[in-house]
Amino acid sequence: MYPEEMVAPMRKEMIDVGFEELKTADAVDTALSDKKGTSFVFINSVCGCAAGMARPGIALALNKAEIKPDFLYTVFAGNDAEAASAARGYFHGYPPSSPCMGLLKDGKLAAIIQRHDIEGHSADQVADKLIDAFKTNCA
């Protein structure tokens, strides 16, 4: 677990672009189980690829996309371990990864972007992947 004063700005970065933070497994399940519409779930992290590519890429995508998910949720890997584990439970068939982004449509995984899809890519490239996933699944 990281000191809260260290992760607070990383949490705030997502809240500032419209995400609801989920800190417990119960909050995750309440938000995601049997949810109609599209839910974008971001598993946030302290790593460099979260700071340099994932969070900026998400902000760019939400700013540029014409079609966006109905709901935006975030959990913080490491500090909110139970919430992160619960969120990963909705990413059936994929190993744990952080950062990681999943797009759920009517409660089922429709698209996923894992750490290996983020590392080595620019924030613009991450944004483009997200915009494509939003166009395909949120219309």
C-alpha angles and dihedrals in degrees: 000000000000125000109272092230087061097050097037094087090048090051091047092051090066096040089053091059093050108275124142111222117227114199103175137048089241091054090051093050093045090051098043112027113101090351115164118216127022126320123189112205121193120193100206125207143182093237124116095249090056091051098040104034116006104050095038090044091053091049091049092048093050090048095048104033119102091197117047138175119270094233134030120202134172136190127186116234113221098018099049097033097161092050091047091049091049091049091049087054087071091056094076115193097016127103119239113279135169128232093031136154127205129185114206123196115198088343096308127106110258101167138004135194113193132191092269088056090054105040113089093016129103125245087251091056091049089049091051091052090051094047089052091050091048092050092049099044110022101054 
